[in-house]
Amino acid sequence: MLHEGDRLSAKLFAVLGGRTEHRLQLRSRLPYYQIARSIGITYEECVRLFKQIQAGVTYQRGGKILVLDQMKLDAIAQGEYLL
């Protein structure tokens, strides 16, 4: 049986496009406003959220999202990583 962190990892890998220099890049470009609308927060809150999780994920112009550290991202999702 999968734990919550494993499910998050499985979902993340389902949308990943490929690796670039030890980083995982999402297939689709997701602008801040699209992410914000899909999870029910404001654009500004979405920008602040990405600034808080920079240890595991980076957002680049045009909605390009790179996963820098999968383990840190999993820890953030599980509430085990202090931001």
BASESE-465250 format. One line per 8 residues: number of its first residue (from 0); their letters; for each residue y, x, z of C-alpha. Coordinates in steps of 0.1 Angstrom, whole numbers, plus 5000, padded with zeros to 4 digits. Layout:
<nulums>
NUM) a) Y/X/Z ~ ...
</nulums>
This chain:
<nulums>
0) mlhegdrl) 5000/5000/5000 ~ 5035/5013/4991 ~ 5061/5018/5018 ~ 5097/5007/5011 ~ 5108/5043/5002 ~ 5079/5045/4978 ~ 5089/5012/4962 ~ 5124/5025/4957
8) saklfavl) 5111/5057/4941 ~ 5089/5037/4918 ~ 5118/5014/4908 ~ 5140/5045/4903 ~ 5114/5062/4881 ~ 5110/5031/4860 ~ 5146/5033/4849 ~ 5150/5071/4845
16) ggrtehrl) 5155/5085/4811 ~ 5147/5121/4816 ~ 5153/5154/4833 ~ 5183/5176/4827 ~ 5185/5209/4845 ~ 5164/5197/4875 ~ 5182/5164/4876 ~ 5170/5130/4867
24) qlrsrlpy) 5193/5109/4844 ~ 5193/5071/4842 ~ 5185/5058/4808 ~ 5213/5032/4807 ~ 5249/5039/4814 ~ 5261/5017/4843 ~ 5299/5015/4848 ~ 5311/5010/4884
32) yqiarsig) 5322/4974/4876 ~ 5287/4965/4863 ~ 5270/4980/4894 ~ 5295/4963/4917 ~ 5290/4929/4901 ~ 5252/4932/4902 ~ 5251/4939/4940 ~ 5280/4917/4951
40) ityeecvr) 5306/4942/4961 ~ 5340/4951/4947 ~ 5347/4979/4922 ~ 5365/4999/4949 ~ 5336/4996/4973 ~ 5313/5008/4946 ~ 5334/5039/4940 ~ 5334/5046/4978
48) lfkqiqag) 5296/5041/4979 ~ 5290/5067/4952 ~ 5313/5091/4970 ~ 5293/5087/5001 ~ 5259/5093/4985 ~ 5270/5124/4965 ~ 5243/5144/4983 ~ 5217/5127/4962
56) vtyqrggk) 5234/5110/4932 ~ 5264/5118/4911 ~ 5284/5095/4888 ~ 5300/5108/4857 ~ 5326/5092/4834 ~ 5312/5064/4813 ~ 5285/5053/4837 ~ 5263/5084/4835
64) ilvldqmk) 5243/5086/4867 ~ 5223/5117/4877 ~ 5199/5119/4906 ~ 5205/5153/4920 ~ 5180/5152/4949 ~ 5152/5126/4949 ~ 5143/5134/4985 ~ 5179/5130/4998
72) ldaiaqge) 5182/5097/4978 ~ 5150/5084/4994 ~ 5163/5094/5029 ~ 5196/5077/5023 ~ 5178/5045/5012 ~ 5157/5046/5043 ~ 5187/5053/5066 ~ 5173/5087/5076
80) yll) 5201/5108/5061 ~ 5235/5109/5078 ~ 5264/5105/5053
</nulums>
